[in-house]
Amino acid sequence: MLDQLAQLLLHHKHSLSSVESCTGGGLAAYCTELPGSSAWFLGSVVTYSNAMKVQLGVDPRLLSEHGAVSEPVVSAMAQLGLQCCGSDWCIAISGIAGPDGGSPEKPVGTVWLAWAQGDRTWTEHQLFIGSRHAIRQQAIDRAIDKLILLLNK
């Protein structure tokens, strides 16, 4: 899966960055496990706290009105990641990996993902199940799978 992503990004001469909350840099770590990934992976910003999201440039009103785990916030994270890192693509992930922190409206396993390129942003809501580690890994896997689909269009 990662090899396929790397080949597609190199074929299109595109670069990738990430802005991560619940995955805590896990997507960046996974991408950089592949030798030669510096040819297509530029970097990552871990915005684990709301304060870091605001530092990145997320409007505090989005956080107060929608919460950190929401479509508007993850969209902003992805667009701001493009600007911050200067990449062609940015993946943003925000969610509740657990075991605590869930609510009836946003249970543990709730994850919002965004993929941004230029002025376009694609978003997706997922409800993953399993342990904290499993939820984080499922979010990383989905982030990569969806970018492969977008690059193949």
Beta strands, then each sheet from edge to edge (+ up, - down):
strand 1: 16-20
strand 2: 41-46
strand 3: 89-95
strand 4: 110-117
strand 5: 120-127
sheet 1: 2+ 1+ 3+ 4- 5+
end
